[in-house]
Amino acid sequence: MRVKRENKITFTSVSIPTALFKKTEKHIENTGFPSVSSYVAFLLRMILSDRKSSDTSNYETEMIKRKLKELGYI
């Protein structure tokens, strides 16, 4: 029996400097994130969801923004 997926997720690429990619790879070792892409997607979801919800504290938001800036994403 085949199940038809209505909400197929599509992906795109974002280019970052190789040095930054390697630094991020080392940063996420032993964290449970399977890839740099999944880590970056997680961080972006956290930042963007903060605009929709007040569940994330300002402190957490600032920490995430700081970390993204350190990694060169913003």
NORJONOR-V981630 format. One record per pair of residues at least 12 apart in sequence whose C-alpha atoms are under 7 Angstrom apart, sorted by sequence separation. I is the first residue (numbers start at 1). J is the second residue. If there is no record, write none. Layout:
I,J / I,J
This chain:
24,36 / 47,61 / 43,64 / 20,71
